[in-house]
Amino acid sequence: MFHQPRDIDTALLLRSQFPDATVVNGATDVSVAINHGAMHPRAVIDLSRIDVLRAISHDGEMFVMGAGVTFAQLGRCHLRALREAALSVAGPAIRNQGTIGGNLVTASPAGDGCVALLAMGGTIELVSERRGPRWVNVREFFLGYRRTALAADELVTRIRVPYNPATRWYKIGKRGAVNISIVCCAAARRPDGSFGLAFGCVGPTPMAAPKAEAVLNAGPVTSECIARAVEVAATEVAPIDDHRGSAVYRTAMCRTLTCRLLCDLATGDGKGDADAFSAGAAA
């Protein structure tokens, strides 16, 4: 059974009626699983025709994106970490289809967009037809490997992050894109002055590094402070050995990326990415 609603209300009604249905937007992950015989959905709810889910806006101090915003769209946004994470996802065809909401719900440890949101301090709107909306901090959304706080009758509708944090992103992989990360890292200096730090591919979920953040937020952020944060971050990650890289290598790269991104943030001019992006576009 295939459903393709044209508005949120209809989609929520369908979700409440068919809680076991597979929800898709770009379907970049689900279509692969179906083709490989790993999924056999009895019902599908396709959200790709709901225009409001593709909207991006600036709401006061927050940057708000619909769950259906594609990586191609995010590849043109001014938020540096989110932009660079989006551009590292697969190739142009997949970026035109894959969505930030799908990246969150899939809850892959290698979710590049999820790592950027964790560092920036994002919140996620989950909506039920019966109970209405609720906002969940992205750090409380991932419950375990491929498990999230999304209830069976809920849809992810919007994601919001602070409007203009200074952010940095880096991904280590076999290629710059069209591949899964070996390690990825995002760092942010938010508008309130606090630091965020997050990693991908070093645990069962995309993960933040709250102990390292606490070191940074105790300030001032000197070279000694960054060195302490680097070592603390290395104790927070829990990578495994696989065919892409060893746990030892991944831990070492967490140290390297943490140091590189934090030093870059600390020596910046203090401006957020919107100013830097505007200046670059005008040059």
Residue pairs with C-beta under 8 A, 6 or more apart in sequence:
1 18
1 21
1 42
1 43
1 44
2 43
2 44
2 46
3 14
3 18
3 21
3 43
3 44
3 45
3 46
4 45
4 46
4 48
4 49
5 11
5 14
5 45
5 47
5 49
5 50
6 49
6 50
7 50
7 52
8 50
8 52
8 53
8 127
8 155
8 157
9 129
11 45
11 47
11 50
11 155
12 127
12 128
12 129
12 155
13 129
14 21
14 45
15 21
15 23
15 45
15 128
15 129
15 153
15 154
15 155
16 128
16 129
16 130
16 153
18 43
18 45
19 152
19 153
20 42
20 43
20 152
21 41
21 42
21 43
21 44
21 45
22 30
22 39
22 41
22 43
22 44
22 45
23 44
23 45
23 47
23 105
23 155
24 30
24 44
24 45
24 46
24 47
24 48
24 102
25 46
25 47
25 48
25 53
25 67
25 68
25 99
25 101
25 102
26 48
26 70
26 94
26 97
26 98
26 99
26 102
27 46
27 48
27 97
27 102
28 90
28 94
28 97
28 98
28 102
29 102
29 106
30 39
30 41
33 39
34 40
34 41
47 53
47 67
47 68
47 155
48 68
50 68
52 66
53 66
53 67
53 68
53 69
53 101
53 157
54 66
54 68
54 69
54 70
54 73
55 65
55 66
55 69
56 63
56 64
56 65
56 66
56 69
56 73
56 77
57 63
57 64
57 65
58 64
58 163
59 160
60 163
61 162
61 163
61 191
62 160
62 161
62 162
62 163
63 77
63 79
63 160
63 161
63 162
63 163
63 164
64 158
64 159
64 160
65 73
65 74
65 100
65 158
65 159
65 160
66 101
66 157
66 158
67 99
67 100
67 101
67 102
67 104
67 155
67 156
67 157
67 158
67 159
68 99
68 101
69 99
69 100
69 101
70 95
70 96
70 97
70 98
70 99
70 100
71 86
71 87
71 89
71 90
71 94
71 95
71 96
71 98
71 99
71 100
71 103
71 113
72 86
72 92
72 95
72 96
73 86
74 82
74 83
74 85
74 86
74 100
74 113
75 83
75 86
75 87
75 95
76 83
77 83
77 86
78 273
78 274
78 277
78 278
79 116
79 120
79 161
79 165
79 167
79 273
80 166
80 167
80 168
80 169
80 273
80 276
80 277
81 116
81 119
81 120
81 167
81 168
81 169
81 186
81 187
81 188
82 113
82 116
82 117
82 120
82 161
82 167
82 169
84 169
84 170
84 171
85 112
85 113
85 115
85 116
85 169
85 171
85 184
85 186
86 95
86 112
86 113
87 95
87 177
88 112
88 169
88 171
88 173
88 176
88 177
88 181
88 184
89 95
89 98
89 112
89 113
89 177
90 98
90 177
90 178
91 177
91 178
100 113
100 117
100 159
101 156
101 157
101 159
103 111
103 112
103 113
103 114
104 111
104 113
104 114
104 117
104 124
104 138
104 141
104 148
104 156
104 159
105 148
105 150
105 156
106 146
107 114
107 142
107 145
107 146
107 147
107 148
107 205
107 206
108 114
108 146
108 206
109 145
109 200
109 201
109 202
109 203
109 204
109 205
109 206
110 180
110 181
110 184
110 200
110 201
110 206
111 200
111 206
112 171
112 181
112 184
112 200
114 138
114 142
114 200
114 206
115 169
115 184
115 185
115 186
115 198
115 199
115 200
115 206
116 167
116 169
116 186
116 198
117 138
117 159
117 161
118 138
118 139
118 186
118 196
118 198
118 206
118 207
118 208
119 167
119 186
119 187
119 188
119 196
119 197
119 198
119 208
120 161
120 162
120 165
120 167
120 186
120 188
120 190
120 196
121 137
121 138
121 161
121 162
121 165
121 188
121 190
121 194
121 196
122 137
122 138
122 159
122 160
122 161
123 135
123 136
123 137
123 138
123 159
123 160
123 161
124 135
124 136
124 137
124 138
124 141
124 156
124 158
124 159
125 133
125 134
125 135
125 156
125 157
125 158
125 159
125 160
126 133
126 134
126 135
126 136
126 149
126 150
126 151
126 154
126 155
126 156
126 157
127 133
127 134
127 154
127 155
127 157
128 151
128 153
128 154
129 153
130 153
133 157
136 149
138 159
139 208
140 149
141 148
141 149
141 150
142 148
142 149
142 205
142 206
142 207
143 149
143 205
144 204
144 205
145 204
145 205
150 156
162 190
162 191
162 192
163 191
163 272
163 274
164 191
164 272
164 273
164 274
164 275
165 188
165 189
165 190
165 191
165 196
165 272
165 273
166 188
166 189
166 265
166 268
166 270
166 271
166 272
166 273
167 186
167 187
167 188
167 189
167 273
168 186
168 187
168 188
168 261
168 264
168 265
169 184
169 185
169 186
169 187
169 261
170 184
170 185
170 257
170 260
170 261
171 181
171 183
171 184
171 185
171 200
172 181
172 182
172 183
172 184
172 253
172 257
173 179
173 180
173 181
173 182
173 244
174 182
174 244
180 201
180 244
181 200
181 201
182 201
182 244
182 245
182 249
182 250
182 253
183 199
183 200
183 201
183 202
183 239
183 245
183 250
183 253
183 254
183 257
184 199
184 200
184 201
184 257
185 197
185 198
185 199
185 200
185 254
185 257
185 258
185 261
186 196
186 197
186 198
186 261
187 195
187 196
187 197
187 198
187 258
187 261
187 262
187 265
188 195
188 196
188 197
188 265
189 195
189 265
189 268
190 196
191 272
194 213
194 217
195 213
195 216
195 217
195 221
195 262
195 265
196 208
196 213
197 208
197 209
197 212
197 213
197 216
197 229
197 233
197 258
197 262
198 206
198 207
198 208
198 209
199 206
199 207
199 209
199 233
199 237
199 254
199 257
200 206
200 207
201 239
201 244
201 250
202 237
202 238
202 239
202 250
202 251
202 254
203 237
203 238
203 239
204 238
207 236
207 237
209 232
209 233
209 236
209 237
209 258
210 236
211 232
211 233
211 235
211 236
212 229
212 230
212 232
212 233
212 236
212 258
213 229
215 225
215 228
215 229
215 232
216 225
216 226
216 229
216 262
218 225
219 225
221 262
221 266
223 263
226 259
226 262
226 263
226 266
227 259
229 258
229 262
230 255
230 258
230 259
230 262
231 255
233 254
233 255
233 258
234 251
234 254
234 255
234 258
237 250
237 251
237 254
239 245
239 247
239 250
239 251
239 254
240 247
241 247
